[in-house]
Amino acid sequence: MEKIKMADLHTQYLRIKPEIDDAIQQVLTSTAFIQGPEVNAFAQALGTYVDVNHVITCGNGTDALQIAMMALELQPGDEVILPVHTYVATAEVIALLGLVPVFIDVFADSFNLDVTQLESKITPKTKAIVPVHLYGQCADMEPLLAIANRHKLYVIEDTAQALGAEYTFSNGTRKKAGTMGIIGTTSFFPSKNLGCFGDGGAIFTNDTVLAEKLKMTANHGQRIKYHHDIIGINSRLDTLQAAILQVKLKYLDDYARRRNDAAAYYDLALAGIAGVKIPHRSGNSTHVFHQYTLTVERRDDLKKELEAAGIPTMIYYPVPLHFQKAYARKSFGEGSFPVTESLSKTVISIPIHTEMKPEQLAFISETIKTFYTT
């Protein structure tokens, strides 16, 4: 059996190597390494895929969040609500801009923002909500958007882990992750479902005026070179990465299918094991399985057992944001966010990627089953 990896980017590359190599070679031949034609071509293709009017590419997913908040002219002291069970980048950008991160707990089953707690977090200083579509499926956007509209709040979707997932509203309307709020952001970090060979990110919006401001913000605040109308930053998706992403975008739905096939295998193999809870499937969102995350008893012992058997695992996230030194407050004591605190001790993500082999899935599943039944 081949060595098991959390993400097998090498084999994934080999499967489409001629197309990738040709795309890279075209950029090397043109030497248009910055803002080459492939950047705009990829942005247009991605916009068509997610069905949004404007895609603005940038340097990475963290920059995408920062550019979004700058373009919306959020001011120091403004409050932004976000789930406490998420990667630090979401909170980091808020704090970096002098805004106030307001944490909210998550649902224990979906791991996404608990919308039933949302209104209790809103104050006169609240200006935006950042739902994070965690592990591959959308947060519950319909009630969230209703609350945001009622309080006139911006919704900035962080879809770095769920690009391609689709949410269905009660009227039957279907929208891709990242296209339901005023702005959506994503990351093309190599291990993401649509990953490049370095860093990259993008921003989505249907608002033409806002799209122009987002472009300017990402490009030193200029519409015309050397004419700086607003404060901006320098954040670009380079041409090589855009060329690679344009090739991989054609396979994104196939990648999601392959991950779902692996998830379906795990579901059947692990269902009913005492001490193991398989990932919840939302009734109104598809799942693209950026991660396959179990909630388990004796998590740390299981992790050691799996690693001893050559099975890599990851814990997302072992230290909740409100316990991180950079974001800790006196009011954040034990029990402040009980679901997230429990998840930090019980979640474990096992390998799931586009190149999983049947024998690997069987071995991983059997190892977990044996741990809990012997």
C-alpha positions, 0 to 999 in steps of 0.5 A, spaced: 500 500 500 502 506 498 504 511 503 498 515 506 498 522 506 493 528 508 493 531 501 497 527 495 498 533 491 504 530 487 499 524 484 494 529 483 499 533 479 501 527 475 494 526 473 494 532 469 501 534 468 501 535 460 496 540 461 499 544 467 506 543 464 504 546 458 500 552 461 506 554 465 511 553 459 506 558 455 507 563 461 515 562 461 515 563 454 511 570 454 515 572 460 508 576 462 509 574 470 505 579 473 498 581 470 499 576 464 493 575 460 492 568 464 490 572 470 484 575 467 482 569 463 482 565 470 478 570 473 473 570 468 472 562 468 472 562 476 466 568 475 462 563 470 463 557 475 461 560 481 456 565 477 458 571 480 459 578 476 466 580 478 472 576 481 478 580 483 484 575 484 489 577 489 495 574 493 492 569 498 486 568 502 488 573 508 489 578 503 482 577 500 479 578 507 483 584 508 481 587 501 474 586 503 474 590 509 478 596 507 473 596 500 467 596 505 470 602 509 470 599 516 473 603 521 477 602 527 472 600 533 467 597 528 465 590 530 465 584 526 462 578 528 465 571 526 465 564 529 470 562 534 471 555 531 476 557 525 483 559 523 486 565 526 486 569 519 479 571 519 480 574 526 487 576 524 485 581 519 479 584 523 484 586 529 489 588 524 485 593 521 483 596 528 476 593 528 473 589 534 472 581 533 466 579 536 466 571 537 460 567 536 460 559 538 458 554 532 453 548 532 456 542 534 454 538 528 456 542 522 461 546 526 459 552 522 456 559 526 450 558 530 445 563 527 441 562 533 446 566 537 447 571 532 442 577 534 445 577 541 451 579 539 449 585 535 450 592 538 450 599 535 457 598 533 456 591 529 458 593 522 459 586 519 458 578 519 463 573 517 460 566 516 466 561 515 464 555 511 468 550 515 470 544 512 467 544 506 459 546 507 456 552 507 454 555 514 446 556 514 446 562 510 438 564 509 437 566 516 443 569 517 442 573 511 435 575 514 438 577 520 444 581 516 439 585 512 434 587 518 440 590 522 443 593 515 450 589 516 455 587 511 456 579 510 463 577 508 463 570 506 470 566 508 469 560 503 476 558 503 474 551 505 468 550 501 469 553 494 464 549 489 459 548 495 452 550 493 447 552 498 439 551 497 434 557 499 427 555 501 424 558 495 429 553 491 434 558 489 441 555 489 447 559 490 455 557 490 459 559 497 462 566 496 456 569 492 451 570 497 453 576 501 456 582 499 463 579 498 466 572 498 473 571 499 477 564 498 484 562 498 488 558 493 493 555 498 496 548 495 492 544 499 485 547 498 480 544 494 482 548 488 489 549 490 495 553 486 502 551 486 504 557 491 499 562 494 493 565 491 486 568 493 480 571 490 474 576 492 467 575 489 462 580 488 456 582 484 456 589 485 460 593 480 461 599 484 464 595 489 468 591 484 472 597 482 474 599 489 476 592 491 480 592 484 483 599 486 484 596 494 488 590 491 493 595 487 495 600 491 489 604 491 490 606 484 485 606 478 490 609 473 497 608 474 501 613 479 494 616 481 492 613 488 485 615 489 484 611 496 489 607 501 490 600 498 495 594 498 499 590 494 496 584 493 496 580 486 495 573 483 501 572 479 500 569 472 504 562 473 499 561 479 493 563 474 495 559 469 495 553 473 489 554 477 485 555 470 487 548 468 485 545 475 478 549 475 476 544 470 477 539 474 474 542 481 467 538 480 471 532 479 475 533 485 469 534 489 466 528 487 472 524 488 472 527 495 465 525 496 466 518 494 471 517 499 467 521 505 461 516 503 466 510 504 468 513 511 460 514 513 459 507 511 465 504 515 465 508 521 457 509 522 455 506 529 461 505 532 461 507 539 465 513 541 465 516 533 461 521 530 461 522 523 460 529 519 454 532 519 451 533 512 447 539 512 440 539 509 441 545 505 448 545 503 452 540 498 459 538 501 466 538 498 469 535 504 476 540 504 476 536 511 473 529 513 472 531 521 470 526 526 468 528 533 471 522 537 472 520 544 479 519 547 481 523 541 489 524 543 489 516 544 486 515 537 491 520 534 497 516 537 494 510 534 493 512 527 500 515 527 503 509 529 500 505 524 502 510 519 496 514 518 496 522 518 491 526 522 490 533 523 486 537 529 483 543 526 483 547 531 486 545 538 486 552 541 480 556 540 481 563 538 478 566 545 484 562 548 489 564 544 494 570 547 493 575 541 485 575 542 484 573 549 480 577 554 478 577 561 471 576 559 473 569 556 473 564 561 472 557 561 465 555 558 465 562 554 464 558 548 462 551 550 461 548 543 468 550 541 471 548 547 469 541 547 470 541 539 478 543 540 478 536 545 474 532 540 475 533 533 480 529 529 481 530 521 483 524 517 486 523 510 481 525 504 483 527 498 482 526 490 487 521 490 485 516 495 485 509 494 480 503 496 485 500 500 487 506 504 480 508 506 479 500 508 486 501 512 484 507 515 477 505 517 479 498 520 484 501 524 479 506 527 474 501 528 479 496 531 481 502 536 474 503 539 472 495 539 478 492 542 
